[in-house]
Amino acid sequence: MTLPRHLASQRQQLEELLALLHEERQLLAEGQVDGERLSQVAEEKNTRLAQIEKLEQQRRRGLTQLGYSDDRDGDERAAADADCAALWRALRDSAGRAADLNRGNGTMIGLRLQHNQRLLNALRDAAGKNLYGPDGQANGRSARVNSRA
């Protein structure tokens, strides 16, 4: 496969990953998260990431065999020599957007986890307290109604 065709294939995989990341962000932003769909998106992301990694390893091996250095400079020289520097830049831009979006989604997940942990802690605290006395009445002054008022 030529370098331009290979880069186009990698970019297509990245664009599909970006679509999944946008969907994941949308799911995370909803008040009621669709856990089943979120799980499906995570599986699809893993599959897409594995494919991207496979393509990246193939590209790196090919460029190294052609004598290019295994670094950014070598990548750019190979793209310039194959007359596909614009495609290489577009691929790098897509990869950067995917990384940023993935990082943002991770932050959203972390915030949701913190919120859920606080709710669980509050429920545990409430469950550990004796909310009702032996007579079936609520404990605490605020829960009692004064019938003389």
ROMAR-972339 format. One line per 2 residues: their letters; for each residue x, y, z of N, C-alpha, C. Coordinates in Angstrom, 2 decimals. Each point is the difference from the previous one (the first is absolute). Layout:
! residues N
A) X/Y/Z/X/Y/Z/X/Y/Z  ...
! end
This chain:
! residues 149
MT) 0.85/-1.18/0.00/-0.85/1.18/0.00/0.90/1.24/0.00  -0.36/0.98/-0.80/0.78/1.23/-0.05/-0.25/0.82/1.27
LP) 0.94/0.88/0.30/-0.14/0.82/1.20/-1.27/0.86/-0.05  -0.32/0.65/-1.12/-1.23/0.79/-0.02/-1.26/-0.84/0.27
RH) -0.07/-1.18/-0.57/-1.16/-0.88/0.25/-0.02/-0.46/1.45  1.17/-0.28/0.53/0.09/-0.44/1.40/-0.45/1.12/0.93
LA) 0.48/1.21/-0.23/-0.39/1.14/0.84/-1.50/0.28/-0.13  -0.54/-0.15/-1.20/-1.45/0.20/-0.19/-0.79/-1.04/0.80
SQ) 0.49/-1.22/0.03/-0.65/-1.06/0.78/0.07/0.31/1.49  1.16/0.44/0.45/0.14/0.37/1.42/-0.92/1.16/0.35
RQ) -0.07/0.98/-0.88/-0.85/1.16/0.27/-1.47/-0.42/0.05  -0.41/-0.90/-0.86/-1.38/-0.50/0.02/-0.30/-0.67/1.34
QL) 0.93/-0.80/0.49/-0.17/-0.64/1.30/-0.12/1.04/1.11  0.82/1.05/-0.07/-0.05/1.06/1.00/-1.32/0.77/-0.07
EE) -0.50/0.23/-1.19/-1.28/0.71/-0.13/-1.14/-0.84/0.60  0.07/-1.30/-0.19/-1.01/-0.89/0.60/0.14/0.01/1.53
LL) 1.23/0.04/0.49/0.22/0.11/1.44/-0.56/1.32/0.52  0.23/1.08/-0.72/-0.53/1.31/0.40/-1.52/-0.04/0.10
AL) -0.65/-0.66/-0.95/-1.46/-0.11/0.05/-0.44/-0.73/1.27  0.72/-1.06/0.35/-0.31/-0.74/1.23/0.24/0.87/1.24
LH) 1.07/0.77/0.00/0.30/0.87/1.13/-1.07/1.09/0.16  -0.48/0.52/-1.12/-1.09/0.98/0.07/-1.27/-0.63/0.54
EE) -0.29/-1.22/-0.44/-1.17/-0.71/0.53/0.16/-0.27/1.49  1.19/-0.40/0.41/0.25/-0.24/1.41/-0.23/1.28/0.81
RQ) 0.49/1.12/-0.52/-0.19/1.28/0.69/-1.49/0.31/0.14  -0.75/-0.23/-1.06/-1.45/0.24/0.03/-0.67/-0.88/1.04
LL) 0.37/-1.25/0.04/-0.58/-0.93/0.98/0.34/0.43/1.43  1.23/0.45/0.21/0.41/0.42/1.34/-0.68/1.30/0.44
AE) -0.38/0.81/-0.96/-0.63/1.29/0.32/-1.48/-0.15/0.35  -0.59/-1.13/-0.33/-1.42/-0.20/0.29/-0.20/-0.21/1.49
GQ) -1.13/0.46/0.48/-0.32/-0.17/1.43/-0.10/-1.47/0.38  -0.66/-0.77/-0.82/-0.17/-1.44/0.22/0.89/-0.72/-1.01
VD) 1.13/-0.50/0.44/0.97/-0.63/-0.90/-0.50/-1.36/-0.46  0.09/-0.23/-1.30/-0.33/-1.30/-0.58/1.23/-0.90/0.13
GE) 0.06/-0.71/1.12/1.17/-0.82/0.31/0.29/-1.06/-1.03  -1.05/-0.59/-0.56/0.20/-1.06/-1.00/0.67/0.58/-1.25
RL) -0.50/1.13/-0.48/0.59/0.61/-1.20/1.41/0.51/0.30  0.20/0.55/1.20/1.33/0.48/0.38/1.00/-1.15/0.00
SQ) -0.43/-1.16/0.45/0.85/-1.18/0.00/0.32/-0.44/-1.44  -1.00/0.06/-0.88/0.21/-0.35/-1.40/1.01/0.96/-0.65
VA) -0.15/1.28/0.29/0.91/1.00/-0.55/1.42/-0.28/0.49  0.15/-0.36/1.26/1.33/-0.30/0.55/0.62/-1.19/-0.74
EE) -0.80/-1.03/-0.27/0.51/-1.16/-0.75/0.41/0.40/-1.41  -0.84/0.82/-0.66/0.31/0.45/-1.35/1.26/0.87/0.00
KN) 0.16/0.83/1.02/1.21/0.82/0.12/1.24/-0.88/0.12  -0.08/-1.02/0.83/1.14/-0.91/0.17/0.36/-0.69/-1.30
TR) -1.01/-0.42/-0.74/0.24/-0.65/-1.30/0.67/0.97/-0.96  -0.52/1.22/-0.05/0.55/1.03/-0.89/1.43/0.34/0.40
LA) 0.25/0.15/1.30/1.35/0.31/0.47/0.99/-1.10/-0.35  -0.44/-1.24/0.12/0.88/-1.12/-0.36/0.34/0.04/-1.49
QI) -0.98/0.34/-0.83/0.24/0.10/-1.44/0.96/1.14/-0.31  -0.20/1.13/0.66/0.89/1.15/-0.20/1.43/-0.35/0.41
EK) 0.13/-0.68/1.12/1.34/-0.40/0.46/0.66/-0.95/-0.99  -0.77/-0.93/-0.53/0.54/-0.95/-0.99/0.49/0.76/-1.23
LE) -0.79/0.94/-0.49/0.40/0.79/-1.16/1.24/0.83/0.30  0.06/0.56/1.21/1.15/0.82/0.38/1.27/-0.83/0.05
QQ) -0.08/-1.21/0.53/1.18/-0.88/0.04/0.45/-0.37/-1.41  -0.96/-0.27/-0.88/0.34/-0.32/-1.39/0.69/1.18/-0.67
RR) -0.53/1.19/0.22/0.59/1.20/-0.61/1.42/0.21/0.51  0.18/-0.12/1.30/1.33/0.21/0.58/1.01/-1.02/-0.54
RG) -0.42/-1.28/-0.07/0.90/-1.04/-0.53/0.39/0.31/-1.45  -1.00/0.38/-0.79/0.25/0.30/-1.41/0.96/1.16/-0.18
LT) -0.21/1.06/0.77/0.88/1.17/-0.12/1.41/-0.31/0.46  0.13/-0.78/1.06/1.32/-0.40/0.50/0.73/-0.84/-1.05
QL) -0.73/-0.91/-0.65/0.60/-0.84/-1.05/0.47/0.84/-1.18  -0.67/1.13/-0.23/0.38/0.89/-1.10/1.13/0.96/0.41
GY) 0.44/-0.09/1.26/1.14/0.81/0.44/-0.37/1.30/0.70  -1.28/0.21/0.27/-0.40/1.22/0.71/0.17/-0.22/1.50
SD) 0.34/1.08/0.70/0.15/-0.11/1.45/-1.38/-0.20/0.64  -0.01/-0.71/1.11/-1.25/-0.32/0.70/-0.34/1.11/0.99
DR) -0.26/1.18/-0.55/-0.37/1.15/0.81/-0.84/0.95/-0.86  -0.39/1.12/0.58/-0.85/0.95/-0.72/0.68/0.53/-1.25
DG) 1.28/0.26/0.09/0.74/0.52/-1.16/-0.02/-1.02/-1.14  0.20/-1.26/0.33/-0.05/-1.05/-1.02/-1.38/-0.13/-0.61
DE) -1.03/0.13/0.84/-1.38/-0.06/-0.49/-0.26/1.13/-1.00  0.44/1.19/0.35/-0.24/1.16/-0.86/0.79/-0.08/-1.30
RA) 1.25/-0.49/0.08/0.79/-0.15/-1.22/-0.61/-1.04/-0.93  -0.46/-1.11/0.57/-0.62/-1.04/-0.82/-1.27/0.52/-0.67
AA) -0.81/0.75/0.74/-1.22/0.56/-0.58/0.32/1.01/-1.10  1.02/0.82/0.22/0.39/0.98/-1.03/0.51/-0.73/-1.25
DA) 0.82/-1.04/0.21/0.55/-0.75/-1.13/-1.10/-0.72/-0.78  -1.05/-0.42/0.68/-1.11/-0.70/-0.66/-1.09/0.97/-0.47
DC) 0.29/1.29/0.12/-0.92/1.06/-0.42/-1.37/-0.10/0.68  0.05/-0.27/1.32/-1.26/-0.08/0.76/0.14/0.69/1.35
AA) 0.77/1.09/0.02/0.21/0.74/1.25/-1.31/0.56/0.55  -0.89/0.46/-0.88/-1.29/0.54/0.47/-0.83/-1.10/0.65
LW) 0.02/-1.18/-0.57/-0.73/-1.12/0.59/0.60/-0.38/1.36  1.33/0.05/0.11/0.67/-0.30/1.27/-0.41/1.01/1.06
RA) -0.04/1.29/-0.37/-0.42/1.03/0.95/-1.46/-0.20/0.42  -0.85/-0.36/-0.95/-1.42/-0.24/0.31/-0.14/-1.19/0.96
LR) 0.81/-1.03/-0.20/-0.01/-1.16/0.88/0.43/0.40/1.41  1.07/0.77/0.09/0.47/0.47/1.31/-1.05/0.87/0.69
DS) -0.67/0.85/-0.76/-1.05/0.85/0.56/-1.16/-0.86/0.53  -0.40/-1.00/-0.76/-1.08/-0.91/0.44/0.41/-0.73/1.27
AG) 1.25/-0.44/0.04/0.49/-0.69/1.20/-0.01/0.93/1.21  0.38/1.25/-0.19/-0.02/0.97/1.09/-1.42/0.27/0.49
RA) -0.94/0.14/-0.92/-1.40/0.20/0.39/-0.53/-1.21/0.76  0.36/-1.20/-0.45/-0.45/-1.21/0.68/0.57/-0.06/1.42
AD) 1.26/0.34/0.14/0.63/-0.02/1.34/-0.67/1.01/0.92  -0.27/1.22/-0.51/-0.65/1.02/0.82/-1.41/-0.42/0.40
LN) -0.74/-0.53/-0.94/-1.37/-0.42/0.28/-0.02/-1.17/0.99  0.92/-0.93/-0.17/0.08/-1.14/0.91/0.36/0.46/1.41
RG) 0.91/0.95/0.10/0.38/0.55/1.31/-1.21/0.69/0.65  -0.74/0.78/-0.79/-1.20/0.67/0.51/-1.06/-0.99/0.46
NG) -0.18/-1.07/-0.77/-0.96/-1.03/0.39/0.44/-0.68/1.29  1.29/-0.21/0.14/0.52/-0.59/1.23/-0.27/0.90/1.20
TM) 0.12/1.30/-0.20/-0.31/0.95/1.07/-1.47/-0.08/0.37  -0.87/-0.07/-1.02/-1.44/-0.12/0.26/-0.32/-1.28/0.78
IG) 0.65/-1.07/-0.37/-0.22/-1.27/0.70/0.47/0.13/1.45  1.15/0.63/0.20/0.51/0.20/1.35/-0.96/0.83/0.86
LR) -0.56/1.05/-0.58/-0.95/0.83/0.73/-1.26/-0.77/0.37  -0.48/-0.81/-0.95/-1.18/-0.83/0.29/0.30/-1.01/1.11
LQ) 1.19/-0.57/-0.04/0.38/-0.96/1.04/0.07/0.67/1.37  0.57/1.20/0.05/0.05/0.74/1.28/-1.40/0.30/0.52
HN) -0.86/0.44/-0.90/-1.38/0.31/0.39/-0.69/-1.26/0.54  0.14/-1.10/-0.73/-0.63/-1.26/0.43/0.58/-0.47/1.33
QR) 1.30/0.19/0.21/0.61/-0.42/1.26/-0.55/0.82/1.16  -0.17/1.32/-0.22/-0.58/0.85/1.05/-1.43/-0.45/0.33
LL) -0.77/-0.33/-1.03/-1.37/-0.49/0.24/0.01/-1.31/0.78  0.89/-0.90/-0.37/0.09/-1.28/0.71/0.42/0.21/1.45
NA) 0.95/0.90/0.22/0.43/0.29/1.37/-1.15/0.57/0.83  -0.78/0.89/-0.59/-1.14/0.57/0.70/-1.04/-1.07/0.33
LR) -0.23/-0.91/-0.95/-0.94/-1.09/0.25/0.51/-0.94/1.09  1.29/-0.28/-0.01/0.59/-0.86/1.04/-0.12/0.67/1.38
DA) 0.26/1.29/0.04/-0.12/0.73/1.27/-1.44/-0.04/0.50  -0.93/0.22/-0.90/-1.41/0.00/0.40/-0.44/-1.39/0.43
AG) 0.47/-1.02/-0.69/-0.39/-1.38/0.34/0.60/-0.43/1.33  1.12/0.58/0.37/0.65/-0.37/1.25/-0.64/0.64/1.21
KN) -0.80/1.00/-0.21/-0.65/0.68/1.12/-1.36/-0.64/0.27  -0.38/0.07/1.22/-1.30/-0.52/0.40/-1.04/1.07/-0.34
LY) -0.65/-0.14/-1.13/-0.95/1.01/-0.43/-1.33/-0.07/0.76  -0.35/-1.19/0.50/-1.28/-0.19/0.69/0.26/-0.62/1.37
GP) -0.77/0.41/0.95/0.11/-0.56/1.35/-0.78/-1.29/0.10  0.04/-0.63/1.18/-0.69/-1.27/0.20/-1.52/0.15/-0.12
DG) -0.50/1.21/0.16/-1.44/0.21/-0.12/-0.43/0.27/-1.43  0.95/-0.05/-0.96/-0.34/0.22/-1.41/-0.01/1.47/-0.39
QA) 0.26/0.86/0.96/0.02/1.43/-0.28/1.41/0.43/-0.40  0.05/1.02/-0.84/1.29/0.51/-0.45/0.76/0.60/1.16
NG) 1.31/-0.29/0.06/0.87/0.60/1.01/0.37/1.41/-0.42  0.35/0.84/0.94/0.45/1.35/-0.28/-1.12/1.00/0.14
RS) 0.37/1.17/0.41/-0.98/1.06/0.25/-0.67/0.47/-1.28  0.74/0.10/-1.08/-0.58/0.57/-1.20/-1.05/-0.90/-0.64
AR) 0.03/-1.28/0.32/-0.95/-0.91/-0.61/-1.31/-0.06/0.78  -0.05/0.51/1.22/-1.21/-0.06/0.81/-0.91/1.18/-0.31
VN) -1.25/-0.28/0.00/-0.99/1.04/-0.21/-0.65/0.31/1.33  -0.02/1.25/0.34/-0.63/0.40/1.24/-1.48/0.24/-0.25
SR) -0.83/-0.87/0.54/-1.44/0.11/-0.23/-0.63/1.13/0.79  0.72/0.58/0.92/-0.54/1.10/0.81/0.18/1.34/-0.70
A) 0.72/0.05/-1.01/0.28/1.29/-0.65/-1.20/0.58/-0.71
! end
